[in-house]
Amino acid sequence: MDGILNVYKESGYTSFDVVARLRRILHQKKIGHTGTLDPQAEGVLVVCLGKATKCCDILPDHDKEYEATLLLGMETDTEDTSGTVVRKCPVMVSEEEIRTAVSAFQGTYEQVPPMYSALKVNGKKLYELARQGMTVKRQPRPVTIYRLEIIAIQLPRVVLRIQCSRGTYIRSLCRDIGMRLGCGGCMETLVRIRACGFLIEDSLRLSEIECRIENDTLKEKIVSVDSMYPDYPRIYIKDTWDRLGYNGNKLTKEQISGLEENFMHEGPNQKDTQRFLAYDSKGCFLGIYEYHVHSKEFVPYKMFL
């Protein structure tokens, strides 16, 4: 089975647990996901099946959207309520102060990742060091908060909707807002409502996937790789040259059809490379090719055949 599946990760499962369960349900080994969710978090987990695992790192629309509950007045070692409490503080802030503090994080800011994360320092994952009782200095990384909206305030809780760039830790955002307010804070709940263009209302729980396997209706929920790139123009290899595409060879303009000249205009503003979806003469998707202006060749970028 090849393609992309929108899975609803339930609380209590790690992202690895979901992949492991899917391997048993679908009876196939080649499965990967495009972005880890914490065990207590829920929501969209985009899963790539079979040949689609090659596109895990290049899926478009990498920004994600979440709903999170910030619990003010408490700090933990994991930066969420699953961890050990390291500080408690009375919450003596007004709604206006909360709105001002929250709005300060919209845009790009330098975020220090949490100790309990899979990032590596000197070859070791941070959470492995944290479990040994160690704390190491982490370099701040730029993250972008495209939209940060307060859904509700019921102190000590603040419900937020966040649209952010890839690599943003919502736990750390909650920590930083709490620090700015002076009372501390941590993340209580997290739901990912959108990722890579997939929406939570279209996601399937593991139990639903099992039912669809039994009813043979899962295929209608699997998205093909090429449909994830609607903005890429298409090229079709002429039947005489199909074997070049099957073998992942370079192609010239003369060996393809379906090429629209307005995509290939050469001039001062022409990009050095441009990506295309490549198909054989019968319309079978082969992979993503890049056209290199200087060599005037189509070069394989990712092959899925």
Buried (B, 14 or more C-beta within 10 A) or exposed (E): BBBBBBBBBBBEBBBEBBBEBBEEBBEEEBBBBBBBBBBBBBBBBBBBBBBBBBBBEBBEEBBBBBBBBBBBBBBBBBBBBBBEEEEEBEBEBEEEBBEEBBEEBBEEBEBBBBBBBEBEBEEEBBBEBBEEEEEEEBEEBEBBBBEBEBEEBEBBBBBBBBBBBBBBBBBBBBBBBBEBBEBBBBBBBBBBBBBBBBEBEEBBEBEBBBEBBEEEEBEEBBBEBBEBBEEBBBBBBBEEBBEBBBEBBEBEEEBBEEBEEEEBEEEEEEEEEBBBBBBBBEEBBBBBBBBBEEEEBBBBBBBBE
